[in-house]
């Protein structure tokens, strides 16, 4: 382990941050820009050894300091962290755009919004839950209270690593926990900037927040299997979420899992088509379609289908996939060339049972090198039991499916194993209330899509996971309820 001034000055080198020190051990791997296909830098790939050292540091910080005991100290520390992130929004956003291919406007929104989410977490630390207290019989007193759970393992995906890591870090700090944060190798240089910001926040003691970057699969299993890690907060695919749930059973570890989605956009005959088209384009372009809430299924009532279809074909055909820093790009590249090839293969296979309305595909030219660019696709499907409807693609591909009435719309919307998000478009308020009530999803929007706020909970149903982040429930995810009982001694 190497120790220096806690400032990683070389922006092309990614490093791990453990117990207040920079750690350069581990194999050196490359991080590549999906916009150019060129190497951006290298990073120290964390493995099991680094994970165990970080877990030990987090355990020691929780067991031997007063971090979990003073909410005012924690609130100030989280606000300090927000201040330091706010000072570096442009720098972090630019690096993230270069590393994961999201448009610069999106990464700027992500980092700026993260500041707001941290401030909400700081405020939540001061809302003390005293529990219940009662004399249940003469001289017998019972009291409940909430206490920090302990050491948290946070596993973050590459599509929004800043906001999705802080979405767990903020309330976990507010609750009084310490943590090991496993961040993705695809955004190693961004991760290091986040670690620098944590390191510069002197009010966060060493060992409370440890940040590791991994390009393989050794840190996450170590976190899940360790008896010294009390909880895992994971955001990612349903497949990996199931594996974490299985492995975590050996230690009866608490889990918070936000997993995959297959978000239906339910469009009724009386919907405002201008609003619909605007939201459909946003739902396929945001994060380049690599979003657990991507609006990948367009459920369209038959009476409006013939009118809406050509509007969408024209609008989607005119979308421009371009470099992430180019303000004229409607969407950027996928995370890498293999992802673009994977999505293209799925669409090609779907041609056997679907009608191709817009056949996008992988793009390679002088302006868009590297093989990671994918032009959006739209396919009309009349079956539920096909892969392009049932499986999360993680790319800018949408299906066009026709329904007859409200009951049919709900049947189709609930026709997959996922239950993360959904949206309903109609001018009839009571129809919207009926349909949104019957759709099984954690997020349900009316005449909009993708609107979120730090003061309201986020979570999935069905195979999209369990647990809540954001809002007043977030802090309780990282706390245990303890019961205290006391019997008064006999009077003298």
N, C-alpha and C positions, 0 to 999 in steps of 0.2 A: 504494500500500500504506500502511496506517495502522498505527502501533505504539502500544501503550499498556501498561498494567500486567499484561498477560496474564490478565485476568479479564473475561470477557464478562458483566457484571452484569445486563443486561436479558435475562430469561429468554424474552422473546418475539422475540428477534432471533438468527438463526443466522448464524454466521461461519465462515470458513475459517482454518486454522492452517498457516502455511508458514514454515519456518526460524525457529521460535521467535517469530513475530509473528502478530498477527491481521490478516486480509486481508478487506476489505469490498468489493472490486471485484466486478463482475459484476451482472447483472440481478437485481433484487429480486423474489423469488417468494414465494407464500404457502404455508404449511403448514396443513392443515385437519384437524380432528378427525373421524374417521369415526363416532364416537359421537354427535356433535351436528350435524355438517355445518357448524360454525362455524370461522372462521379463528382459529388459535392464535397465529400470528405470521408473520414474514417471514424470509427468509434470502437471503444473497448466493449466487447460483447460479454455481458455478465452471464455467469453460469451458476451452478449449484454452490460453489465455494463462496462467491460474492453474496448469494442469497442467504446463506447461513450466517455470514458475518453481519449482514444487515438485520436479519431477524434478531440476532443476539443484541445488537445495538438498540433496536426498538423495544425489546423486552426489558433491557436494563433501564432505558429512559422511563418506561412506564412504571417499573417496580421501585425505582430508587429516587425519583424526583416528585415534586408536588404538582407536576403538569396537570394531572387529572383532578386536582383538588381546588383550583382557583379559576373560576369561570371568567373573572375580569381580566386576568393575565392572558387567557386564551383568546378572549374577544379582541384585546389590543393586538395580540400577535397576528390574528387573521386579518385585521384591518391594516396592519403594517405590511403584510404579504400582498394585500390588494393594492396598496399604495405603490409598492415596488413593481408590481406587474403593470399598473397603469402607466408608470414612467417608461415602460419598454414595449408598449403595445405594437408600435410600428415595426420594431426590430423582430419581435417574436412572430408577428403575422407574416412578414416577408419570408422568414426562414421556413415557416410551416408551409406556405404556398409553394416554395421551391421544392420542399421535400415530399409532400403528398399530393401535389397537383391541383389542389382546390384553388379556385379563383381568389385573387388577393382581396377582393371585397368581402368574400366569405370568411377568410381567415382573420381579417381585421374585425369583422363582426364577432367571430368566435372569441378572440382574445379580449376584446372590449367587454363583451357580455360576461366573460369569466370574472372580470373585476366586480361586476354587480352581484354575481352569485356568491363571491367570497364575502362581500359586505353583508349580504343576507345571512350567511353562516355566522359572521361575527356577531350580528345582532341576536341570532338564535342562541348563542352561548350564554347570553344574559337572561334568557327566559327560563327561570329556575322552576323545575318540577319538584315540588315538595312532596308529591305523593299524597297518600291518605294517612290519617292518624285518628285513632279512636280508642277509648277505653271500652273494650268489648265486654268486660265484666268487672266487678269491683276489684281495683288494684291490678288489672291485667291490661296492658297497653300494647297495641299493634301499630306499626307504622311501615309504610312502603316508601321506597326512594329509588331513583334511577342513578346508576353509576356507569362510568365508562367501561366498555366491554373489555378493552385491553389492546392487544396488538392486531392491527388490521392489515391484511394483504389486499392491495388494490391492483387490479389488472386492467389495463387501458388499451383500447384499440387504436389503430393508426388513422382512422378517418377524421376524428376530432380529438386528438390526444390532450390538448390543453384544457378545454372545457370539461371533457369527460373524466379527466383525472381530478381536476379541482372540484367537480361535482361530488366526488366522494371525499377528497381531502378536506374540503371546507367543513362539512358537517361532522366528519370524524374528529377533526381538531376541536371543533366546538363541543363535542361530546366528552373530550378529554382523552382520546385515544392517541397512541403512537402508531407508526405505519411503515410498511415497505411498499413502495409503488413500483410496479413492473410496467415499463413503458416500451413501445414497439421499436424495433430496429429501423423501420422505414422512416421514422422521424427522430433519429438519434441526435441530430444537432439541435433541433427544437427542444428535445427533452433536456439537453444540457443547459440551454437557456433557462428553462423552467427551474432546473436544479440550482443554477446561479442565483435566481431570484429568491428561492428558498434560503440559500446559503447567506444571502445578503440581509435576510430578515433576522436580525440578532435576537429578537424577542422569541424566536422559536429555538429551543435548546437543541444541542447536538443529539442525534439519535431519534428525535421525535418524528422527523420526516426523512426517509431514506429513499433515494430514487435510483433505480437500475434500468438500464437499457438492454434489451435482449433481442437477438435475431433468431434464436433457436427456440428450444422448449425444455429448459432446465429450471429456470427461476420459478415459473408458475407452478409446476409440480412440487417444488420444494416448499413454496408457500402453502399450498393446499394440504400437504402431508404433515407439516410441522405441528407438533402439539403446542408450540409456543405462539402460534398464530391463532387468534381466537375467532376470526371472521374473515371471509373473503368477499370483497365487493368487485364483481366482474361485469364488464360490458363487452359483448361480442356475440359470436354465433351461437345458435342453439346447440349445435353439435358439440362444441367445446363446453358449453354450459352443462350439458348432461354429463360429460366426463368429469367436470369439477364436482358436480353433485355426487357422483358415484365415489370419487376419491375422497371427498370430504366426509363421507359417512364414517370412515374409519376412526376419526377423531370427534365425530358428532359436531363438526364445525358449523357455526352459523354462516348462512350464505345470503347474499343479495345479488340476484342475477337479472340483468336486463339483456335480453337475447334478441334473436332475429325477428323480422317482421315481413308481412306481405300486405301492405296497406291498401285497402280498397277505397277508391273515390267513387261514391254512389251518386250518380247524376240523374235527377228526375226530369220529367218533361217540362216542368215549370221553372227550371233553373235559369239563371242569368248566364247566357253562354259566354259573354265577355269575361265574367268572373271565373267561369269554368276553365276556359282556355288558358287564362293567366295562371291559374293554380296548377293545371295539368303540366304546363311547361316548367313551373317552379319545382313541381314534384318529381320531375325526371332529371332536371339539371342540377339541383342543389347537391353539393358534395359529389357531383359527377355521377349521381345515381348510386353512390356507395354510402348509403344511409339506411339505418334500420327502419326508418319511417318513410323511405322512398315510396311515392304513390305509384306502385307498380301495377295495380289493377284498376282499370277504368270500367266501372259497372254502369251501363247506360240504358235508360228506359227506352223501349222500342220506339215509342212515338217521336223521339228526338234523335234517334241514332243516325238516320240518313242525313240529317242536317248537321250534326256535330262531326260526323266522320270526316268529311272533306275539310272542315276547318282545322281539325287536328292534324290531318295528313299534311296540309300546307304548312302549318306552324312548326311541326316537328321536323319536317324536311328542311326547313330554313334555319334550324339551329346550327350554330357554328361551334364545333369543338376546336379549341385553340390553346395556346400556351397559358399557363395559370396567371402570369403577370400581364397579359394582354387585356386591356379593358374592353376590347371588342369581342372577346370570347364569351359565348353563352354558357359553356362548360369547359372544364379543363380535361387533362388526360386521366385515365384510371391510374391506380397506384403503381402498376408496372405492366410490361408487355404481356406477361403470362396471364394477367387478369383480363386484358382485352381479348386475347386469344380464347380464353375460357368462355367469356360471354358470347363471343361470336360463334363458337361451337354450339352453345345451347340454342341460340337463335336458328342456326342452320338445322339442327335436329328437329326444332319445332316446325319447320316447314312441312314436315310429313303430316301434321294434323291441324295446322293453323293457316289462316290466310294472311299473307304479308301485306300490310298497308304501307309501312315505311321500312325498307330494308337498309338499316344502317350497316355498320361494320367497322372493322379495324382500319385505321388510316395511317399511312406513312408517306410523307412527302418532305420537301426541303424545309418547310416551315414547321412541320410536326414530325420530327424524327423520333426514333426510339421504340416505336411499336406500341405505346401505351394509349394512344388516342382511339376513341370509339365513338362513332356517329350514332345517335339514338335510333332505336327501332320501335315500331308499333305493330302488333300482331293481333288479328281478330281470332277469337277462340270461342267455341260453343260447348266446351266440355270443362268440367271441374277436375277430372282425374288425369291431368296431364302435368308433366314436370314444370312447364313454364308458368303454370298457375299455382302449383303446390310448393315450389321450391324458391327460396330466396336467391336471386341472381346476383345481387350487389353490382349492378351496372345500370345504365340508362336505357332500360327496356320496359315497355308497358304493354299490357294486354287490353284489348277492347272486347268487353263481354256484355251481352244484351240481357236485360231482365224485363219481366212483364209488369209486375205490381210490387207493392211494398213487401208482401210476404216473400216474393221471389228475390227481391233485393237483399233482404236480411239473410235468406238461405244462402245466396251466393257469397255475401260478405263474410258469413261465418263458416264458409266451406273449406277453410284450410286449418292447419294445426296451429297457426299463429294467432296472436291476439294483442298486438302492440298498438297499432294505430288504425284509424279509419276517418273518413270525412264524408259528409252528406251535403249535397247541393240542391236546394229547393227554395221556392219563395213562400212555402206554406210552413209557418212556424210549428204548427201542431203535428204535421207530418214529420218534420225534423225531430221533434221530441219523441214521437213514437219509434222512429227508426233508430235514432241514436241510442235510445234506451235498450233496444233489443240486439244491437251489435255488441258482440263480446270483444272488447278491446280496451286497453288502458287509457288511450288518448282517443277522443272522438271530437272532431271539429264540425261546425256547421258553416257552410259558405266560405270556408277558408281551409288552409292546410298548413301544418308545420309551425303554428304559433305556440310558443312556450313562454313560461315566466318562472323566475326563480322562487316565487312565493307559492307555487302550486306543484303538487306531487307529480312525479313521473314514474311509471312502472307498467309492466305488461301482465297479460292474462294468458292462460293456456300455455303453449310451448314457447311463449315469449318471455317467460321468466316470472320471478316473484321478488317482492321487496320494493320499497319506495325511496326515491331520491328527490331532492328539492322539496320545498315547502316545509311546513311545521313538522311533518312526520319524519323528515330525513334524519334529524339528530337522534331520534329514538332507534333508528336502525343500528346505531353504533353504541347502544346502551343496554344494560341489563336492569331488570327490576329486582330489587332485593327487599326482603321482608325482615323487619326487626320486631322482636317481641320482648316484653319486659314485664316481670311480675314484681310488684312492690313488696318490700319486706313487711312483716307484721309490725303494727304500731308498737312502740315501746310501752 
